[in-house]
Amino acid sequence: MTGVVRLKLYKGKIIVAGRKSPKSLYDPKLATMERDASRYNQTDATGFIRLNALRLKLRAQRPHEE
């Protein structure tokens, strides 16, 4: 691993305050949902939401096990 991690110490706890790496895979130009409409289309999320909700619906239909 390469990079820098900033930590904060507060009442006996360690909190990650930031991280930076020259080899990071995160690219803010690709992560945006507003700048370039051709990269992200909100209608693409509809299918994912329906598919993810399907498992919750099926679980709700099963008899509760206690």
VENURNOR-V37635 format. One record per residue. N is the residue number from 1. RES is the residue in one small letter. SS is DSSP state (~ for helix, > for strand, _ for the rest). OMEGA is omega in whole degrees, -180 to 180 (999 if undefined). Layout:
BEGIN
n = (N/N)
res = (RES/RES)
ss = (SS/SS)
omega = (OMEGA/OMEGA)
END
This chain:
BEGIN
n = (1/2/3/4/5/6/7/8/9/10/11/12/13/14/15/16/17/18/19/20/21/22/23/24/25/26/27/28/29/30/31/32/33/34/35/36/37/38/39/40/41/42/43/44/45/46/47/48/49/50/51/52/53/54/55/56/57/58/59/60/61/62/63/64/65/66)
res = (m/t/g/v/v/r/l/k/l/y/k/g/k/i/i/v/a/g/r/k/s/p/k/s/l/y/d/p/k/l/a/t/m/e/r/d/a/s/r/y/n/q/t/d/a/t/g/f/i/r/l/n/a/l/r/l/k/l/r/a/q/r/p/h/e/e)
ss = (_/_/_/>/>/>/>/>/>/>/_/_/>/>/>/>/>/>/>/>/_/_/_/_/_/_/_/~/~/~/~/_/_/_/_/_/_/_/_/_/_/_/_/~/~/~/~/~/~/~/~/~/~/~/~/~/~/~/~/~/~/_/_/_/_/_)
omega = (176/176/-176/175/176/-179/173/175/-178/178/177/179/175/-178/176/-178/179/177/-180/-180/177/-179/-178/177/-178/177/-178/178/180/-175/-177/176/-174/-171/-174/-176/-179/-179/-178/177/-175/180/177/-178/-177/-180/179/-179/179/-180/180/-180/-179/180/179/178/180/179/180/-179/179/175/-179/178/179/999)
END
